[in-house]
């Protein structure tokens, strides 16, 4: 059986007076791509932010490998080999594309010190990153910013990549680029946790899936099993995929 790289057990999260997560149990198998699905507002983004320590779990535990990370600050979680791409992309608009990439390259102080072979791979996946290398990131289109956000998370090898809705608002051609990028990244052994609303995206990439509702995981299992069961899809997601 595949070992789990990440595990949440009984996680509750409060944001101010609001109780958002109500005992989330979630496992992310090592080397696989796990989809986190569910209707809007069920707690998917809160789950990702709780894993990263951006919001604190009020109860339960988050374990990465053999280490509990529930109460660790976000920079420490990142230093363990976890990269996070938020829904708003987190691009620094006044910095160039190169400077945005450099910020995520812990082993480099100048752009020239970044891993050239890895950059070449990223440029092949996302040509716009190379084309606009010296341009302010704020001048990029929405799709180009999303490509930069994912490329920045890939600039160095990570154990775990967490991405919140990478295909949101993107044109079909760019979505296909994203699918190819995640497939190649998974092939390198990187574990990926993905929140995604594009069902075609999910079906093509997912190994395992967890479905959330009302702040809890209400279904977990192989992605293919969910894709093959229209009655289960309707009961969990309100639609057939």
MOJOKA-V868486 format. One line per field, one symbol per residue. phi: phi as a letter, one per 20 degrees, with the letter a starting at -180 (. if undefined). psi: psi as a letter, one per 20 degrees, with the letter a starting at -180 (. if undefined). burial: # if it has 24 or more other C-alpha atoms within 12 Angstrom, else .. A space follows every 50 residues. Layout:
BEGIN
phi->???
psi->???
burial->???
END
This chain:
BEGIN
phi->.ffeecbdcledcdcmeeeeddnfdbccffmdddeddqffneofffffff gfnfcefeancccdmddfdgdffggfgfffoddcdffemmfefeefgfff ffgeefecdcgfefgffffffffffcgffffdgdefffeffgffffffff fffefcgcfcddcdlfefmefgffffffgffffffffenfecdcebdfff gfffdfecbcddblmcedbbrffffffedfffgffednbed
psi->qpqphpppokpqppocipogpllpppqoqpjropporrrpjijghhgghh gijhqppiqaqppocjppjgjqqghgghiikpqporhjhkqohiqrgghg ghhinhjqiqhiiqohhhghgghhgnhhgghkgjqphiiqrghhhggggg hhhihqpqhppppomhjpjqqhhhghggggghghghhijpppppppiohg gghhhpgrqppqpljqoipqaqhhgghinhghghhhijrp.
burial->...##########......####################..######### ###############...####.#..##.########.####...##### ######....#..#....#..##.##.###.##.####.#.######### ##################.#...######.######...##########. #############.#########..##.....#..##...#
END
